[in-house]
């Protein structure tokens, strides 16, 4: 589910942000698809593997399945939840508190990772803008050289026609 959401959201974000910046426009979709593929691959290799391991280690899915089963029987569910969420004051032996702390720690790590990805994203945007400006500058120079070359050819042809008529 997370992989699906990351892939769909990031593709839309990649298109919105990068397509207007990439030159030439005909090549923009292909380059955005390549960047998106690398981004999703990196997320799949790093973040999703860690999330899956965390959910497996903490038995989150089993706990959710147990809660679903308890919800079928309301009295059992309510009694179980009251016992489960009651604060005991003994953090060392309270596995639920320890699991909660591990989740909070992992969420903080994910937030740091997201912040670094956002910084990398803004750096990539700046680099793309700089490259775009450099290409525009290069094209302007090429246009000037082309005009000078055409003028030179016209002047040369004019001299040839004058010397040929003499």
C-alpha positions in Angstrom: 0.0 0.0 0.0 2.8 2.4 0.9 4.8 1.5 -2.2 1.7 2.2 -4.4 1.1 5.6 -2.7 4.8 6.6 -3.0 4.9 5.6 -6.7 1.6 7.4 -7.6 2.2 10.6 -5.6 5.8 10.9 -6.6 5.1 10.5 -10.3 2.5 13.3 -10.2 4.9 15.5 -8.2 7.8 14.8 -10.5 5.7 15.7 -13.5 4.4 18.9 -11.9 7.8 20.1 -10.9 10.2 18.9 -13.5 8.4 18.8 -16.9 8.2 22.7 -17.2 11.9 22.9 -16.4 13.4 20.2 -18.7 14.5 21.2 -22.1 13.9 20.1 -24.8 10.2 19.6 -24.0 9.9 16.5 -26.2 12.4 14.7 -24.0 10.9 15.9 -20.7 8.5 13.0 -20.2 11.2 10.4 -20.8 13.7 12.1 -18.4 11.0 12.6 -15.7 10.2 8.9 -16.0 13.8 8.0 -15.6 14.2 10.2 -12.5 10.9 8.8 -11.1 12.1 5.2 -11.6 15.4 5.9 -9.8 13.5 7.6 -6.9 11.0 4.8 -6.5 13.8 2.2 -6.7 15.6 4.0 -3.9 12.5 4.2 -1.7 11.8 0.5 -2.4 15.3 -0.5 -1.5 15.7 1.6 1.6 12.5 2.8 3.3 10.0 0.1 2.4 12.4 -2.7 3.5 12.9 -1.0 6.8 9.1 -0.4 7.3 8.4 -4.0 6.5 11.1 -5.2 8.9 9.8 -2.9 11.6 6.2 -4.0 11.2 7.3 -7.7 11.2 9.6 -7.3 14.2 6.9 -5.4 16.2 4.2 -7.7 15.1 2.0 -4.8 14.1 0.0 -6.8 11.5 -0.6 -9.5 14.0 -1.7 -6.9 16.6 -4.1 -5.3 14.0 -5.5 -8.7 13.2 -6.1 -9.3 16.9 -7.8 -6.0 17.3 -10.1 -6.8 14.3 -11.0 -10.1 15.9 -11.7 -8.4 19.2 -14.0 -5.9 17.6 -16.3 -8.7 16.5 -16.9 -9.3 20.2 -17.4 -5.8 21.7 -17.1 -6.7 25.4 -13.9 -8.6 24.9 -12.5 -5.9 22.8 -13.2 -3.1 25.3 -11.8 -5.1 28.2 -8.7 -5.9 26.2 -8.1 -2.3 25.1 -8.5 -1.0 28.6 -6.0 -3.4 29.9 -3.7 -2.9 26.9 -3.5 0.9 27.1 -3.5 1.3 30.9 -0.3 3.0 31.9 1.6 0.8 34.3 4.4 3.2 35.2 7.0 0.5 34.6 8.5 1.4 31.3 11.2 -1.3 31.4 8.7 -4.2 31.4 5.9 -2.5 29.4 6.4 -4.0 26.0 3.7 -1.8 24.4 5.4 1.3 25.6 8.7 0.0 24.3 7.2 -0.8 20.9 5.6 2.7 20.8 8.9 4.3 21.6 10.6 2.2 18.8 7.9 3.4 16.4 8.3 7.0 17.4 12.1 6.7 17.0 11.6 5.1 13.5 9.1 7.9 12.6 11.7 10.5 13.6 14.3 8.7 11.4 11.9 8.7 8.5 11.2 12.4 9.0 15.0 13.0 8.8 15.2 10.9 5.7 12.3 12.8 4.1 14.0 16.1 5.0 17.2 14.9 3.3 15.3 13.8 0.3 13.6 17.2 0.1 16.9 18.9 0.3 18.3 16.7 -2.4 15.1 17.5 -4.4 15.6 21.2 -4.1 19.3 20.8 -5.0 18.3 18.8 -8.1 15.8 21.5 -9.1 18.5 24.2 -8.7 20.9 22.1 -10.8 18.3 21.6 -13.5 17.5 25.3 -13.6 21.2 26.1 -13.8 21.7 23.6 -16.6 18.7 25.0 -18.5 20.1 28.5 -18.2 23.5 27.3 -19.4 21.9 25.5 -22.4 19.9 28.7 -23.3 23.2 30.7 -23.2 24.9 28.1 -25.3 22.1 28.2 -27.9 22.3 32.0 -28.0 26.0 31.7 -28.8 25.3 29.1 -31.5 22.8 31.4 -33.1 25.3 34.3 -33.1 28.0 32.1 -34.6 25.5 30.9 -37.3 24.6 34.5 -38.2 28.3 35.4 -38.4 29.0 32.4 -40.6 26.1 33.2 -42.9 27.3 36.8 -43.2 30.8 35.6 -43.9 29.5 33.3 -46.7 27.4 36.1 -48.2 30.5 38.4 -48.2 32.7 35.7 -49.6 30.2 35.0 -52.4 29.9 38.7 -53.1 33.7 39.0 -53.5 33.7 35.9 -55.7 31.1 37.3 -58.0 32.9 40.6 -58.2 36.3 39.0 -59.0 34.6 36.7 -61.5 33.1 39.6 -63.4 36.4 41.4 -63.6 
